[in-house]
Amino acid sequence: MSKEFWLTFFRYTMFCFASVAITIAVLTHLNILSHWNSGVAHPSKYVYSVVMVSTYAAIIFLYHGFRSYE
């Protein structure tokens, strides 16, 4: 496999990961996920913190993915 292939693969993988993480963060912020968790009224602060950290990490990885591809 060529280097260009792996850079492209990495870029799209990070893009998908960032999209999912941002979507989960937005849904959690809007308390939409609380309706899916039948027994929980609101997501715990721990879950919210993990989601936000994952979102920021995804954005950083996505940024570096695009920078390394240029």
C-alpha positions as CSV (number, residue, x, y, z in Angstrom):
1,M,0.0,0.0,0.0
2,S,1.3,3.4,-0.9
3,K,1.8,6.3,1.5
4,E,-0.9,8.3,-0.3
5,F,-3.4,5.5,0.3
6,W,-2.8,5.5,4.0
7,L,-2.9,9.2,4.3
8,T,-6.3,9.3,2.5
9,F,-7.5,6.4,4.6
10,F,-6.5,8.1,7.8
11,R,-8.1,11.4,6.7
12,Y,-11.4,9.8,5.9
13,T,-11.4,7.7,9.1
14,M,-10.8,10.8,11.2
15,F,-13.5,12.7,9.3
16,C,-16.0,9.9,10.1
17,F,-14.9,9.7,13.7
18,A,-15.2,13.5,14.1
19,S,-18.6,13.6,12.5
20,V,-19.9,10.9,14.8
21,A,-18.3,12.5,17.9
22,I,-19.7,16.0,17.0
23,T,-23.1,14.5,16.4
24,I,-23.2,12.7,19.7
25,A,-22.0,15.9,21.5
26,V,-24.7,17.9,19.9
27,L,-27.4,15.4,20.7
28,T,-26.2,15.1,24.3
29,H,-26.1,18.9,24.6
30,L,-29.7,19.0,23.4
31,N,-30.7,16.2,25.8
32,I,-32.0,14.1,22.9
33,L,-30.0,11.1,24.1
34,S,-31.9,11.2,27.4
35,H,-35.0,10.1,25.7
36,W,-33.2,7.0,24.4
37,N,-32.0,6.1,27.9
38,S,-35.2,5.1,29.5
39,G,-34.0,5.1,33.1
40,V,-31.9,8.3,32.9
41,A,-33.4,11.8,32.8
42,H,-30.1,13.5,31.9
43,P,-26.7,12.3,30.8
44,S,-24.3,12.3,33.7
45,K,-21.5,14.9,33.8
46,Y,-19.0,12.1,33.4
47,V,-20.6,11.0,30.1
48,Y,-20.9,14.6,28.9
49,S,-17.2,15.2,29.7
50,V,-16.1,12.1,27.8
51,V,-18.1,13.1,24.8
52,M,-16.7,16.6,24.7
53,V,-13.1,15.4,25.1
54,S,-13.7,12.9,22.3
55,T,-15.1,15.7,20.2
56,Y,-12.1,17.9,20.7
57,A,-9.7,15.0,20.1
58,A,-11.5,14.2,16.9
59,I,-11.2,17.8,15.7
60,I,-7.5,17.9,16.5
61,F,-6.9,14.6,14.7
62,L,-9.0,15.7,11.8
63,Y,-7.0,19.0,11.6
64,H,-3.6,17.1,11.7
65,G,-5.0,14.6,9.1
66,F,-5.7,17.4,6.7
67,R,-2.4,19.2,7.4
68,S,-0.3,16.0,6.9
69,Y,-2.1,15.3,3.6
70,E,-1.3,18.6,2.0
